[in-house]
Amino acid sequence: MDTPADPDVRLRGADSPGVNGAALLAVNGSGDRGSSNGHAAHGLRSSRVLVLNASYEPINVCTVRRAAVLVLKERAELLEHGEGALHSERRVMERPCVIRLIRYVRIPRDVHRRKITRKAVLARDAYTCQYCGRQASGLTVDHVVPRSRGGDSVWENIVASCGPCNRKKGNRLPREVSMHPRTRPRPPGPTVFIRIASPRIPVAWEPYLVTA
């Protein structure tokens, strides 16, 4: 049994005819088939499923279709299911919501050193100014060591900041104005990117994200 080579857990041919030669179709909670196969296929592609490593660490989100293929090929187990079911010509399975990989996937050390964006920085810092501790609207980002003073644009040197604190600090060093980040900035874990990829976190996901 092959192990996925990366945390995206993308199987080649996952969108081709399903296991046992039948394409899976989404069904609603009452058990009736959708109004059209096109709508069902769209539901399989647009819905999101939380993917956990064998160690229960959240590593990615994928579509219902990919999750179903992983489960049917016994590369993952179903931990939480959503409303409705998936039907094929030969079987019915619960709609995946959270799945866990059977075999551990080794995550490259730099996989979470993704492109730095304002959205990712604010999510990492829990939408809280790292200087005054306020959860204010209109947060921006600040270089702890200003670029004009030799600071780099890296995760370890960028924090969320409210407008007043940003203006107060200006291009000075933290020690010069006694403004130090409340939490030492560092590259975010996978949970940050999962929350960005799926802004509406299903209730069933929360227990697996809290400890991440």
C-alpha positions as CSV (number, residue, x, y, z in Angstrom):
1,M,0.0,0.0,0.0
2,D,1.5,3.3,-1.1
3,T,1.9,6.2,1.2
4,P,0.9,9.7,-0.1
5,A,4.1,11.6,-0.8
6,D,2.9,14.9,0.6
7,P,0.3,16.3,3.0
8,D,-2.1,17.3,0.2
9,V,-3.0,13.6,0.1
10,R,-4.0,13.9,-3.6
11,L,-4.5,10.5,-5.3
12,R,-4.0,10.4,-9.0
13,G,-7.1,9.4,-10.7
14,A,-9.3,10.3,-7.7
15,D,-11.8,12.0,-10.0
16,S,-12.0,9.1,-12.4
17,P,-14.7,6.4,-12.0
18,G,-14.9,5.4,-8.4
19,V,-13.9,2.2,-6.6
20,N,-15.6,-0.9,-8.0
21,G,-16.3,1.0,-11.2
22,A,-19.0,3.3,-9.9
23,A,-18.8,7.0,-9.5
24,L,-19.9,8.2,-6.0
25,L,-22.9,10.6,-5.8
26,A,-23.8,12.9,-3.0
27,V,-27.1,12.5,-1.3
28,N,-29.0,14.8,1.0
29,G,-29.9,14.1,4.6
30,S,-33.2,12.6,3.8
31,G,-31.7,9.9,1.7
32,D,-33.0,11.2,-1.6
33,R,-30.6,11.6,-4.5
34,G,-29.8,15.1,-5.6
35,S,-31.7,16.8,-8.3
36,S,-29.0,16.1,-10.8
37,N,-25.7,14.3,-11.1
38,G,-24.0,17.6,-11.9
39,H,-25.1,19.1,-8.6
40,A,-24.0,16.0,-6.7
41,A,-20.6,16.0,-8.4
42,H,-20.2,19.7,-7.5
43,G,-21.0,18.9,-3.8
44,L,-18.3,16.2,-3.8
45,R,-15.7,18.7,-5.1
46,S,-16.7,21.8,-3.0
47,S,-17.3,20.2,0.4
48,R,-14.3,20.0,2.7
49,V,-13.0,17.2,4.8
50,L,-10.3,17.5,7.5
51,V,-7.4,15.2,7.0
52,L,-5.4,13.9,10.0
53,N,-2.0,12.2,10.0
54,A,-1.8,8.8,11.6
55,S,-0.7,10.6,14.7
56,Y,-4.0,12.6,14.7
57,E,-2.2,15.8,13.7
58,P,-4.3,17.8,11.3
59,I,-2.3,18.3,8.1
60,N,-4.7,19.3,5.3
61,V,-8.3,19.6,4.0
62,C,-9.5,17.8,0.9
63,T,-12.7,17.3,-1.0
64,V,-15.3,14.7,-0.1
65,R,-14.5,12.8,-3.3
66,R,-10.8,12.5,-2.4
67,A,-11.7,11.5,1.2
68,A,-14.1,8.8,0.0
69,V,-11.4,7.4,-2.3
70,L,-8.9,7.3,0.5
71,V,-11.3,5.5,2.8
72,L,-12.5,3.0,0.1
73,K,-8.9,2.2,-0.8
74,E,-8.2,1.7,3.0
75,R,-5.6,4.4,3.0
76,A,-7.6,6.3,5.6
77,E,-10.3,5.6,8.2
78,L,-13.4,7.6,8.8
79,L,-13.5,9.3,12.2
80,E,-16.4,11.8,11.8
81,H,-19.2,11.8,9.3
82,G,-21.5,14.6,8.1
83,E,-25.2,14.5,7.1
84,G,-26.3,12.3,4.3
85,A,-24.4,9.5,2.6
86,L,-22.6,8.7,-0.6
87,H,-24.0,6.2,-3.0
88,S,-22.6,4.2,-5.8
89,E,-24.1,1.3,-7.8
90,R,-22.8,-1.2,-5.3
91,R,-22.4,0.5,-1.9
92,V,-23.4,3.3,0.4
93,M,-21.0,5.0,2.8
94,E,-21.3,7.8,5.3
95,R,-20.3,11.2,4.1
96,P,-16.7,11.9,5.4
97,C,-16.1,14.9,7.6
98,V,-12.9,13.9,9.3
99,I,-10.5,11.2,8.2
100,R,-7.3,9.8,9.5
101,L,-4.5,8.4,7.4
102,I,-3.6,4.8,8.1
103,R,0.1,5.3,7.6
104,Y,2.1,8.2,8.9
105,V,3.1,10.8,6.3
106,R,6.4,12.5,7.1
107,I,5.9,16.3,6.7
108,P,8.9,18.2,5.3
109,R,10.3,20.6,7.8
110,D,9.7,23.6,5.6
111,V,6.2,22.7,4.5
112,H,4.6,25.3,6.7
113,R,7.0,28.0,5.6
114,R,4.5,29.2,3.1
115,K,4.1,32.6,1.6
116,I,3.6,35.2,4.3
117,T,0.3,37.0,3.9
118,R,-1.6,39.4,6.1
119,K,-4.4,36.9,6.5
120,A,-2.0,34.2,7.7
121,V,-0.2,36.5,10.1
122,L,-3.4,37.7,11.7
123,A,-4.8,34.1,12.0
124,R,-1.5,32.9,13.6
125,D,-1.7,35.7,16.1
126,A,-5.4,35.1,16.9
127,Y,-6.4,38.5,15.4
128,T,-4.8,40.2,18.4
129,C,-2.3,43.1,18.5
130,Q,1.0,41.6,19.7
131,Y,2.0,44.9,21.4
132,C,-1.1,45.9,23.4
133,G,-3.1,42.7,23.4
134,R,-6.3,44.2,21.9
135,Q,-8.5,42.4,19.4
136,A,-9.1,45.5,17.2
137,S,-10.6,45.9,13.8
138,G,-8.4,46.9,10.9
139,L,-5.3,45.1,12.2
140,T,-2.2,45.3,10.1
141,V,1.2,43.6,10.3
142,D,4.5,45.0,11.6
143,H,8.1,44.1,11.3
144,V,9.5,43.7,14.8
145,V,12.9,44.8,13.6
146,P,12.0,47.3,10.9
147,R,13.3,46.6,7.4
148,S,14.9,50.0,7.5
149,R,17.0,48.7,10.4
150,G,17.9,45.5,8.8
151,G,14.9,43.3,9.6
152,D,13.9,40.5,7.3
153,S,10.4,39.7,6.0
154,V,10.2,36.3,7.7
155,W,7.6,34.7,10.0
156,E,9.9,35.3,13.0
157,N,10.0,39.0,12.4
158,I,6.4,39.8,11.5
159,V,3.5,40.2,14.0
160,A,-0.1,41.5,14.0
161,S,-0.4,45.1,15.2
162,C,-3.2,47.6,15.6
163,G,-2.9,51.0,13.9
164,P,-2.0,53.0,17.1
165,C,0.7,50.6,18.1
166,N,2.1,50.5,14.6
167,R,2.3,54.2,14.4
168,K,3.8,54.5,17.9
169,K,6.5,52.0,17.2
170,G,7.4,53.4,13.8
171,N,10.8,52.4,12.5
172,R,12.3,51.9,16.0
173,L,13.6,48.8,17.6
174,P,11.4,47.1,20.3
175,R,14.0,48.0,23.0
176,E,14.0,51.6,22.0
177,V,10.3,52.1,22.7
178,S,9.8,49.2,25.2
179,M,7.4,47.5,22.8
180,H,8.0,43.7,22.6
181,P,5.7,41.1,21.1
182,R,3.7,39.3,23.7
183,T,4.3,36.0,21.9
184,R,7.5,35.1,20.2
185,P,6.7,35.1,16.4
186,R,7.3,31.8,14.6
187,P,6.1,30.0,11.5
188,P,2.5,28.9,11.9
189,G,1.4,25.3,12.2
190,P,-1.0,23.6,9.8
191,T,-4.1,24.6,11.8
192,V,-3.6,28.2,10.7
193,F,-3.8,27.3,7.1
194,I,-6.7,24.9,7.6
195,R,-8.7,27.7,9.2
196,I,-7.9,30.0,6.3
197,A,-8.8,27.3,3.8
198,S,-12.1,26.7,5.5
199,P,-13.3,29.8,7.3
200,R,-16.4,28.1,8.6
201,I,-15.0,25.3,10.7
202,P,-17.4,22.4,11.2
203,V,-18.2,21.6,14.9
204,A,-16.8,18.0,14.2
205,W,-13.4,19.5,13.4
206,E,-12.9,21.5,16.5
207,P,-11.7,18.7,18.9
208,Y,-8.9,17.9,16.4
209,L,-7.8,21.5,15.9
210,V,-7.7,22.5,19.6
211,T,-4.6,20.4,20.4
212,A,-2.8,21.1,17.2
